[in-house]
Amino acid sequence: KFEFNPRDGIDNPALTLTEDMDGEGVGEPRFYLLSKGSTETFGFCLHEELGCRGHVIRQVELGGLAQRRGLQDGDRLLQVNGHFIDHMDHCRVVQKIKASGNQVLLAVLDGDSYEAAKALGRDLSQMLPADIRPRLCHIIRDKSGFGFSVSSPEGVKGTFQLSVRQNGPAERAGVPPGSWLLELNGASVRNYSHTQLARKVRAPGTGGWGTGTGSVAEHPAFPTQLKQSGNKVTLLVASSAVEEFYRLRGLRVTAALADTSWLPFKARELHMVKGPAGYGFLLKEDDCRSGATGQFLWDVDVGLPAEQAGMKEGDRLLAVNGESIEGLDHQQTVLRIRALDDQVTLLVIDPAGDEFYQSVGFGDPAWSRP
């Protein structure tokens, strides 16, 4: 049974899968995608309680985001952004949620079912899908092309399946064979039809967008994306199992939910202990490529803790002590860094990586770390 609240819009509806109890009184996990504004909260608290096992959902705000989506007081949190967390330290779980920024995907189980499953010795991780994350893949073209081609059923919009050439650029970039194309260079393909994709496009040089024997059909709305790509292209793809998971729950798949482990750009974690002359860097506020405001690291002093930890000029700050700084102003970020007197852990990304993530709609890659 599905419940849908049309006021919340089709992209992120209040859609939940009603639990089916088995003979032992254990229901099924429920999944919620919570997306909030930078000044809003998710509308719940996560507690660790004496005499109560698990990470407990409490203080669900009346009329808040969590309640509108269907979270209930007493639910147990099992998964955050595809990572099983029931066995984790409570503070680490809280940090994972905070590091998610403005969007988080949660899996929960009602309290009675959780206690019943524990009493039966159930492995709660086995109640969850093994992989529910789409994948971002950055493909660099070789002399034979990008190593993939696209097929689409006639008359169906936004349904494009990928064929991947063995040992080709797409396969090396992590594109699973038979996966579904969701975005091309940050642009969604869900409103494009087979007919609109009929016009063929060739990349500069030999071969095309396909395996080299032909070229991939391209929608007229894509030229800007393709011209910017040159010999590189970034795809958001989902396996059949992942696509079905989101479709059945009415959840929209976005780059913010993606597995980024295949990408060449990585966020870096810098742990620093303050020396007699401080950490040895300046934090400056500036505009990001996306138009948003970001916090950047400059004037890295040679030989001081920041440089020794691997800080580079122009790195953008993503998180402080495991918590995303998304939505914080400059002064709030400074206070976050100073919260511990003599040490701090910063998550940063270099300018090239920052530009890449923002170009594909992944403005804050902080939470993508395991």
CORBEL-V250182 format. One line per field, one symbol per residue. psi: psi as a letter, one per 40 degrees, with the letter a starting at -180 (. if undefined). Layout:
psi = ???
//
This chain:
psi = hihhhedeiddgighihhhhhaeefhaiiihhhhhiideiiefiihihihehiihhhifhhheidddddeiiheihhdhhfehhedeiidddddddddeebehihihihidddddddddefihddeeiidhehihhhhhhhaeeaefiihihhhehiehhihhhhheiddddeehhheihhdihfehieeehidddedhihhiiaiaaeaedeaihihideedddddddbeiihhhihidddddddddefhhhideeiheeeiehhihhhhhhhadeadfiihihihideeihihihifhhheiddddeehiheihhdihfehieheiaddddddddedhdeiihihiiidddddddddefgdgedeei.
//
